[in-house]
Each structure stands twice: as C-alpha cells, then as structure tokens.
C-alpha cells in the first residue's frame, strides 16, 4: 500500500472510532471523566507493550524526543476538547469543524517547510472554512436571526492543535520510526487522561453505571481500533508530504457523515443525530 491508501484507511477507521465515541458519550456514560478513565488505562497498557516491542533507537536526540512528546500533548489536548463537545453536540456538527485542521497544516507548511499551494488548493481551503462556519451557525426557531455557535472557537482551537501535532510528528518521524511515534503519543494520551480522570468519585460512577460490562467492552474494542489508526496515520506521515497526508486524513468527516446516515437509518437511537439538508449539502464541499 502507498501512503495515499494508508491515509484513507486511517481516516475510515478513526471516523468509525469517532462515531462510537459519540454514542458512548451521548448515550451510555454519565460524564467525560468516566470515559477518559478507562481510555487512560487501556492506552497505558498499549503504551507499555509498544515500549517493550519497539524501543527507541540509540542516539536519538533529546530535541527529537521533546518534539515528539509535544506532538502527543497537542494531539491529546485536541482530543479532549473534541470529546467534551461530543458529549454536548451532534457528532456530525463537531467532527467537521475539528477536522478542518489540514487548512492550518497547509499554511504552516507553506511558511515553515517551503511547500507551495496552487489557486485551486487555496480555493478548496476557503470552501472548507466556509463549510465549517456554516456547520457552527445557529438559527433562531423562526429563522429571523443567526449567530455563530459558541463552541466554534474552541473546536477551531482543537483543529489548530491537531495541525501543530502533525507538523511536529513529521519532524520527529525523520529520526524515529512510526512505531516509536505511536508509542510516545499513546503514552501522552494515557498520562493526560489519567491525570484528568483518576478520581475516587469517577471510579464510583463507573462501578454504578448501567450496562457497565457491555459499555466497557465496547470501549475496549473501540480503543483497540484507535491505535491502529494512529499507526497508519504516522506511517503515512513518515512516507508522504505532511500537507497532503493531513488533507486525506482530515477527510474523515465524509466517512463520519456516511456512517451516521447509515446508522440513523437502521439504528436511529445509536446517535444524537438529525440528518438535516444543510449537512448533506456540506458533504460535497468536504470532498474538495
């Protein structure tokens, strides 16, 4: 498989992970911390296993490790913001705004890495920004006034964090393998998630939760897919140009919308989801 196919596969897998995350947060779990605690434990296990299987190469510089860890911290912070709004908003509204981050990657790559973009590429960026803003506009019940959703700026901040994470990952991947990068990222995710959620009251909420066993099993399965998507995305970043890889991986809102439409047809209670015409109109814009 070439880096294009690998990036597409990563986008499909992580889109499904986002869909299941939205279901867990909106339908099964009492709060964000009760979700982060089992995620932190699962990622701790994966991190230790990856450290054992793929140790860091000898002679890697502290600067490279610092950049790799910074990438993991940026990515984890972005994920927490996204999960927070998945608990409060429809998944089809949150994910497309967050995953406009290839816009920031392209701009940073032009300024720092010397990459160039043509007129059609800049036009596509403008279209994606317009689509993200449209998704975040709220209209009054009578249609007389509109306003930008308050969550838009924070979700855009998460998008910027994802972009910084990809740029930092691209730099670190010149010196360490994609397995090492996955290992460091998973470790950052585990440490931050446990720092935020490891509280006695959170453990009590998990123990007293309805459908606890099936929910924890679904979390464990979903968080087995997430590291797979991470490995694929870092492999694509290591072998392909960062701006194009990020753009392909950032296409995951297309797959989120497709999954959400299918689930809303056959399992209408799986998600907090309303298939509005303006969401479907946004789909061709994302394909740009």
KACOR-V322706 format. One record per helix or strand of 3 or more residues. SS is the DSSP state (a for helix, b for strand). FROM is the first residue (numbers start at 1). LEN is the number of residues. If there is no record, write none. Layout:
# KACOR-V322706
<<SS | FROM | LEN> <SS | FROM | LEN>>
This chain:
# KACOR-V322706
<<a | 3 | 26> <a | 32 | 22> <a | 62 | 27> <a | 91 | 8> <a | 101 | 13> <a | 119 | 18> <b | 137 | 3> <b | 146 | 3> <a | 151 | 22> <a | 178 | 20> <a | 200 | 8> <a | 212 | 28> <a | 242 | 8> <a | 252 | 15> <a | 277 | 10>>
